[in-house]
Amino acid sequence: MLILARRPGERVVIGEDVLVTVMEINGQTVRLGIAAPEGLQIYREEIWLAVKEENRAAAEAAADALPSAPAPDSPGAQRLS
């Protein structure tokens, strides 16, 4: 992890395309401005974790909703010739 000290108005460049600017410091709160390519998604961590959990739960629910296939040698299984 890289730890930096920045003052309001100072910036950090990430890769070629992302520019993070310290906009304001008020007590324990830092306001950041982020300039990034239009297609790049940027989330607060708590939102990203919630979205990730919702996606996991949806994938799990979808897998549970699928009908189970009969075993290859069971009476309900069909053979393709």
KARATA-V272205 format. One line per field, one symbol per residue. ss: DSSP state (H for helix, E for strand, C for the rest). Layout:
ss: ???
//
This chain:
ss: CCCCCCCCCCEEEECCCEEEEEEEEECCEEEEEEECCCCCCCCCHHHHHHHHHHHHHHHHHHHHHCCCCCCCCCCCCCCCC
//
